[in-house]
Amino acid sequence: MHTLFDFITNVNAAQYGFSLFSILGFIVFYHILKPKPFKGLLESAADEARFIRTQDRGYILQIVRNIAMAPVYLMIYLVSLPLLFILGAVAPRATVMSGEWSPVRAYFMGSRKSRKSRGSKKG
């Protein structure tokens, strides 16, 4: 960890992992303390399996097809992010998209024009 980015990334990853393990630990601890551990969880899983078996083949194939397409959806999302970023950076520069003059917009567009207030005029 030589840079601030490395430090923040490692800290955030540790916090994320700690939170996931805390949630998982709570669920396991909660079920262990019950009189019949994991009975409700197993009944819910069996009920879900029975429901899936009662569905027709077309519905099950559609679910399997959607699960198989998940990596493709992920790649489309990852490819579209830079394009959307570029579109978001270019769109404010278009005259149709921009409304009135604002100092923040002018600063980011690189055209910092000073606006004099009415009190600063001599005369």
Secondary structure, 3 states (H helix, E strand, C coil): CCCHHHHHHHHHHHHHHHHHHHHHHHHHHHHHCCCCCCHHHHHHHHHHHHHHHHCCHHHHHHHHHHHHCHHHHHHHHHHHHHHHHHHHHHHHHCCCCCCCCCHHHHHHHCCCCCCCCHHHCCC
